[in-house]
Amino acid sequence: MPEKFNPALMIIDLQEDFLPPSGSLAVDNGRDIIPSVMKLLDLTKYGWKAIVGTKDWHPEGHISFASANGQQPYTTKEFNNPVKGPVEKRLETLWPDHCVQGTFGSAFPEEFAIVFNKMVEEQPVPAALIKKGYLKDREYYSCFSDVWKMHHTECEKFLKDNDITDVYVVGLAYDYCVLNSSIDAADLGFNTYVIKDVSKAVAPESNTETEKTYKEHNIQLITMNSKELAKVENNF
């Protein structure tokens, strides 16, 4: 029997606050990936078995905001685990306020929102919006769990309920939420691919180190022209 291949597309945090020119935490050239994301959503070309779109979804005064801690953005602070767990303290970067629930900055760009929201509504394939970062007392980078690995979103269950074997990850940012979501996906047993040319980094000058981390976790870095993605085109 041929090996089972049920691929899912995961679009990480394609939100206005991460997009130039006006996002509060804009990733340089982040908007450039939107045309490729839109191509990947073409279900006449790609045989996805599920699609996930994620959102940072912070309440006002979220613990990751510099403004909530009386510090300047991009400084660091040591936090205690909000619940008892094996890791007691973590040093975290503090960020400008971003992706506050219900604000323009938390929204998807319009061209993506129209197509993705219709998919969630009509379910031509299983499609889900996964929100993260809505608990005020902890940081999230991965769409699967908080940084403490204590609170888990519904992402793992959604993928496993749909018998997904492989995940293809795109979005923002290559060195933060895409990276951490991909690591968790690989750790959970999914064959994990990151489409490099459909992601942008906060610190592209550090991509060599970022990519070393991807490879340490057995995550494959591919492009829109890779044979690994072409496999999805033939998956009907």
C-alpha positions in Angstrom: 0.0 0.0 0.0 1.2 3.5 -0.7 2.2 5.6 2.3 -0.7 7.8 3.6 -0.3 11.4 2.6 -2.8 13.9 4.0 -1.3 17.4 3.8 -2.5 20.5 5.6 -1.6 24.1 4.9 -0.9 26.3 8.0 -0.9 30.0 7.5 0.6 31.7 10.6 -0.3 35.1 11.9 -0.9 36.9 8.5 -2.2 40.0 10.4 -2.1 43.7 9.8 0.0 44.5 12.9 2.8 42.3 11.4 2.5 43.9 7.9 4.0 47.1 6.6 3.6 49.9 6.2 1.6 50.6 9.4 1.7 47.5 11.5 2.9 48.1 15.1 5.2 45.1 14.8 5.6 45.0 11.0 7.9 42.5 9.4 9.9 43.9 6.6 8.5 42.9 3.2 5.8 40.9 5.0 3.1 41.9 2.6 5.1 40.4 -0.3 4.1 36.9 0.7 0.4 37.4 0.2 0.3 36.6 -3.5 1.9 33.2 -2.8 -0.4 32.5 0.1 -3.3 33.2 -2.2 -1.9 30.7 -4.8 -1.6 28.1 -2.1 -5.3 28.5 -1.3 -6.3 27.5 -4.8 -8.1 24.1 -4.2 -8.2 23.4 -7.9 -4.4 23.2 -7.9 -3.5 22.0 -4.4 -5.0 18.9 -2.8 -4.9 20.1 0.9 -6.8 17.9 3.3 -7.1 20.7 5.8 -6.3 24.4 6.1 -5.4 26.3 9.3 -5.1 30.1 9.7 -3.8 31.4 13.0 -4.1 34.7 14.8 -2.4 36.3 17.7 -5.4 37.4 19.7 -4.3 39.4 22.7 -6.4 41.2 25.3 -5.4 44.7 26.2 -2.5 44.8 28.7 -1.2 41.4 27.6 1.9 40.3 29.5 4.1 40.3 26.3 3.5 44.0 25.8 6.3 46.4 26.9 3.6 48.9 27.9 2.1 46.5 30.4 5.5 46.1 32.1 6.6 49.7 32.2 9.5 49.0 29.9 10.6 49.9 26.4 9.7 47.6 23.4 12.4 45.0 22.6 13.8 44.9 26.1 13.6 41.7 28.1 12.0 40.6 31.4 12.1 37.4 33.4 8.7 35.9 34.0 7.5 33.3 36.4 5.4 30.4 35.2 1.8 31.4 35.8 1.0 27.9 36.9 3.1 25.2 38.5 5.1 23.4 35.9 8.6 21.9 35.2 10.0 25.2 34.0 9.7 28.0 36.6 11.2 31.0 34.9 11.7 32.3 31.3 13.4 35.4 29.9 11.1 36.9 27.3 11.3 39.8 24.8 8.7 42.5 25.4 6.9 43.8 22.3 5.0 46.8 21.2 1.2 46.4 21.7 0.0 44.3 18.8 -2.9 42.2 17.6 -5.3 43.4 20.3 -8.6 41.6 20.0 -11.0 43.3 17.6 -8.6 46.0 16.4 -7.6 46.6 12.8 -4.1 45.3 13.7 -5.5 41.9 14.6 -7.3 41.5 11.3 -6.2 39.5 8.3 -5.4 41.6 5.2 -8.6 41.9 3.2 -7.6 39.9 0.1 -6.7 36.9 2.3 -9.6 37.4 4.7 -12.2 37.2 2.0 -11.0 33.8 0.7 -10.0 32.2 4.0 -13.1 33.3 5.9 -15.3 31.8 3.1 -13.4 28.5 3.4 -14.1 28.5 7.2 -17.7 29.2 6.5 -18.3 26.7 3.6 -15.7 24.0 4.5 -14.7 22.9 0.9 -12.0 21.1 2.9 -11.8 21.2 6.7 -10.7 24.7 7.6 -10.2 26.3 11.0 -9.2 29.6 12.5 -6.9 29.0 15.5 -6.4 31.8 18.0 -3.5 32.0 20.4 -2.3 34.5 23.0 -5.7 35.2 24.5 -4.7 34.2 28.0 -3.3 37.5 29.5 -0.7 36.0 31.8 1.5 34.1 29.3 3.4 34.5 26.0 2.6 32.4 22.9 4.7 31.9 19.8 3.5 28.5 18.7 -0.1 28.0 17.5 -0.2 24.8 19.5 0.6 26.0 23.0 1.9 28.8 25.2 5.7 29.0 25.8 5.3 27.0 29.0 3.7 24.1 27.2 0.8 24.3 29.7 -2.1 25.7 27.8 -2.9 24.0 24.5 -5.0 25.4 21.6 -7.3 23.2 19.5 -4.7 23.0 16.7 -3.3 19.6 17.4 -6.8 18.1 17.8 -8.0 19.7 14.6 -5.1 18.2 12.6 -5.4 14.8 14.2 -9.2 14.7 13.8 -8.7 15.2 10.1 -6.0 12.5 9.9 -3.3 14.9 8.8 0.2 13.4 8.2 2.1 16.4 6.8 2.0 20.1 7.5 3.2 22.9 5.2 3.8 26.1 7.1 3.9 29.7 5.8 3.4 33.2 7.3 4.9 35.4 9.9 7.4 35.5 11.3 10.0 33.0 10.0 12.1 33.3 13.2 9.3 33.4 15.8 5.8 32.1 15.3 6.4 30.1 12.1 9.5 28.6 13.8 7.9 27.7 17.0 4.7 26.4 15.4 6.8 24.2 13.1 8.9 22.8 16.0 5.7 21.8 17.8 4.2 20.2 14.7 7.4 18.2 14.2 7.5 17.2 17.8 3.9 16.0 17.6 4.8 13.6 14.8 3.7 15.6 11.7 6.1 15.6 8.7 6.8 19.3 8.7 7.8 21.6 5.8 8.3 25.4 5.9 7.9 27.2 2.5 10.8 29.7 2.9 9.7 32.1 0.2 6.3 32.4 1.7 7.6 33.6 5.1 9.6 36.6 6.3 11.8 37.0 9.4 11.9 39.7 12.0 15.7 39.4 11.9 16.6 38.1 8.5 20.3 38.7 9.3 20.0 35.8 11.7 18.5 33.4 9.1 21.5 31.1 9.2 21.0 30.5 12.9 17.2 30.2 12.5 17.6 27.6 9.8 20.0 25.6 11.9 17.3 25.4 14.5 14.8 24.2 11.9 17.1 21.5 10.7 17.8 20.4 14.3 14.1 19.6 14.6 14.0 17.7 11.3 11.9 20.4 9.6 12.4 20.6 5.9 12.9 24.0 4.3 11.4 24.1 0.8 10.2 26.7 -1.8 7.1 27.2 -4.0 9.0 25.3 -6.7 10.1 22.3 -4.6 9.1 18.7 -5.4 7.8 18.4 -1.9 5.1 21.0 -2.7 4.5 19.6 -6.2 3.4 16.4 -4.4 0.4 18.3 -3.0 -0.6 19.4 -6.5 -1.0 15.7 -7.4 -2.9 14.8 -4.3 -6.5 14.5 -5.7 
